Amino acid sequence: MGQPNERGSPVSAPAGQPDQAMAVLRTRAELVAARARLSGRLGLVPTMGALHEGHRRLIQRAASEADVVAVSIFVNPTQFGPTEDLASYPRDLAADLAVCRAEGVRLVFAPDPVEMYPAGTAEIMVQPGPLGMVLEGRVRPIHFAGVLTVVAKLFNLFQPHIGYFGEKDYQQLALIRRMVRDLDVPVQIAGCPTIREPDGLAMSSRNRNLSTVDRWRAVALSQALGAGAKVGIKGADAVLDAARAELSGVDTDYLVLRDPALGPAPKRGAARLLVAARFGTTRLIDNISVSLGDE
């Protein structure tokens, strides 16, 4: 099996996989050159690495809809605050490349921070507006400016036809859709359902930072969301009361019910229940679709 080097040489597919080379690119110049050689519809899956089954599903969805699949692997420093978990965020590039290779990815872009931000940061950032100041933005005030800026950079470099993002990061997905709309970015955004562990915990790269006890306790998030969704016919108050009952003793940042665009919850119809909580030093988020007032 061929191994990737630091300068973008192809990586051969393993036995039993399609005989198609995967290029591992470390610089923007390499990426632009490789992109220019591709034809057909390009699907991009932006990630911060530590790939799990949820990422696999994104890649598989992209492979079913696009001619070529590309993945970025970059722990983006501009979306982490000074007291957040940038240093401890899980990283395993070799394992990530193995996942991409097995799923038939053609391009992997895995730059260093200095490659993405030669000056150390970006002086001009994509500001998220009012939606970026609530929920996650209230707790992490610089987060979404960093997210939108790096996504915009990746869209400019890859020029994808479709970008694939998980619904677990629902507010992020909503903001990326709004950025694309408001700035006339010619990229279709595909939101993909949250993938869960057998006990209901939403798959997340941060799950591997949980202690055994905190991993067991963290299931309360999905249990709360499920309890709330089950009583949607009774209205918003019943949804929130049922969810809160499952979060007793959990260090919760927020539990809110909103409409699908994250505006005020409607009295009837589609809504979204979102939660964020801390288990030890690890902060997790989750959400679920809720139908209010309907059989």
N, C-alpha and C positions, 0 to 999 in steps of 0.2 A: 504493500500500500504506500502510495506517495505521501510525503509529509509536507505541510505548508512551510514556506520560508517567510522571511520578513519583507520580501519585496514583491509579493503578489504572484508567485508562480502557481500553476494549476496543481490541484490535489486530485489524485485519481479516486474514483469511487471504489468502495470495498467490494469483495466478492459477494455476489448475490444482489448487488444494487446496479442501477442503470450505469452503463459505461459512459459517464459524462464528467468532464473535469469541473472542479470547483476552484475558482480563483479566490485567494485570500489576500486582500488589499489593505495596506497600512497607511497610504497617503492619499490625499485628495487628488493629486495628479494621476496616480495609478487608477483611481476610481473613475475619473472622467475619461481616461483613455479606454478603460475596459467597457464603460457604458457606451461609448461611441461605436464599439464593434458589435453591439447587440441589436437584434431586430425583434419585432413583435411586442406584445404587451408585457410590461414589467410590473410585477407585484413586489412591493417592498414591505418587509416586516422589521420595523425598528425595535431594538431591544437593548437592555442594559446587561445582557448576558445572564449567566446562571440559569441556562435554559431548562425548562421543565415541560411537562406534558401540555400545559396551556400554550406554550410557545410552539410546540410541535403542531398543535391544531391550527394555529395561525398560519404556519408554513404550509400545512396541508391544504387549508382553504385557499391560500394564494396559488398553490400549484394547480388547483382545480379550476381556477378562473383566469390565470395569466399564462403567458407563454414562457416567461422566465421569472424565477423567484430570486430575490436578493434579500439578505439579512444584514442589518448593522448591529454591531456589538460594541457598545460604548457606555461606560458609566459616566454620565454627564455631570461634571462638577458644578455647573451653574445652576442646577436645580436643587442643590443641597444647601441648607443653611449652615452656619458655623457650628452649631451644636448637634447637627444631624449625623446620620450614620454613613457618610461617604467612605471613611477609612475601613469600616467593617462590612461594607456591602459585599456580598459574596461574588467572587471572581474565579472562573475556571475555564479559560479560553480553550484548552485542549478538549475538554468535554463538550463545550459548546460547538466546536468545529466538527466533532464526531456526530453530534445531532444534525447539524446542517448537511453534512456529507450524506448521512443516511437518508435524509429527506429530499435529496436531489437539488439542493440549493446551488445556483450557478455562481453567485457573487456573495462574498462576505467582506464587509468593510469593518475593520477592527482597528481604528486609529488610537493613538495616544492623545491625551488631553492637549499637549502642545501642538499637535497637528490640527486639531479642531479649533483651538484658540491660541494662535501664535503669540498674541500679546498677553496671554494669561487669562483673559476673559473677553467678552464681547462688549464694546462700548455702546453699541446700538443693539437693543433687545426688542423682541416682540412682546408688547405689553398685553396682558390678558383682559384688561377692562374689568368691569364690576363683577362678572362671574368668577374671575380669578381671585377675588378678595374674600369669598365666602367659603364655608366648609373647609376643604383642604387649604385653601388660600388664607384663611384666617389663622390656621395653626402654622402654616408654612408660607409666609408672605412672599418669599422670592421664588417659590417653587415653579409656578406656572410660567413665569417669564422665562425661566431657564428651559422648561420643557418646550414651549412654543418656539423659542429661538433655535434650539438644536433640531427640532423637527423641521423647521423652515430651512435650515442649512442642509439637512439630509434630503429634503425634497428638491432643493436647488441642485445638489450634486448628483443624485440618482435620476432625477426627472422621471419618476415612476408614473404609471397610469393609475395604479391603485395602491393605497396605503392601508395596512391591516393593523388594527388595534383591538385589544381586549376590552370587554365591557366591565371587567373588574375595576379598572381605573376609569370609572364612568364620567367623572367631572373632566378628567383629561381628554377623554374622547369627545365630550361635548365642546370643549374649548378648541380642539383641533378642527372639528367640523366648522366651528364659527370662524376660525382663522382662515380656513380655506375659502369659505363663503365671502367673508368681508374683504379679503385681500386678493380675490380672484385667482387663487392658486389652482392650476389645472390638474388637480389630483382628486380622484374619487376616494372617499373614505369608507372603509368597510369595518363595521363594528362586529366583533365576534363574541359569542356567549362565553361567560365565565366557566372555566373547567374546574371541577371540584374533586377533592379527595373522597374516598369511599364514605367517610364520616361527615362529609358536607363542607369541610374547610376549603375555602377558595385557594387554588394553587397560586403561590407567590414565591418569588426568589427569596424573600425575607423569611419564609417559613423555616428555612434551615437554620436560622439564628435562634429559634425558640428552644428553650429547655424542654425536657420531657414533660414536666408539670405544666408549663405554659402552653405547650402544644396541645395537651389535653383540654386546658381551659379555653383555648382559642376557638374551639368548636361552638362556643356560646354565640359567636357572631352569626354563623349560618343558622343556628337554631332560632335566634331572635328574628332574623329576616323571614325565615319560614313561618314562624308563628304569626308575624304581622301580616304576611301575604294571605294566610288562610282566612283571616277575618276581614278581608277587604270589603266584602259586601256590607259590613256594619259601619263603614266610614272611617275617616282619617283618625279620629280619636281612638277608636278601637284598635286600629293597626298599631299605633304608637304605644298604647297601653300593653298590648300583647307582646310587642318586641321588648319593651323595657322590663317586663317581668322575667325575661330570659337573661337579662344583663345584670342581675343583682350581684354586687361585688366586683364587677368588671370596671376598670379604669377607662371610662368612655369619653372620648373627645366630643363626639356628636352622634345623635340619632335623629334623622330628619326625614320627612316625607315631602317630596317635590313632584312637579310635573316632569315629563320626560326631558324637557329642555332645562330643567332645574329651576324653573320659576315656581311660584306658589302652587301648592297641591290643589287639584280640582276637587269639587264635591263628588263628582262621578267620573268614571273613565280611567284612562291609563295614568299611572303615577310611578314614582321610583322611591324606594325606601333605601336610605344610605346610612352606613355606620362606620365609625373609626374608633379604635380602642387600642390600648397598650397592654402588652403582656410581658412583664419584665422590662427589658430594654428595647423590645421589638414592637413597632407600631404597625397595625394591620388595618386595611379597609375592605369593605365589601358592600354589595348592594343587590337589590332584587326588584324585578318588575312587580307591580301591584295593580290589581283592577279594583277600583273603588265603586261600591254601590251597585255592582252588577252580579247577577247570578253566574 
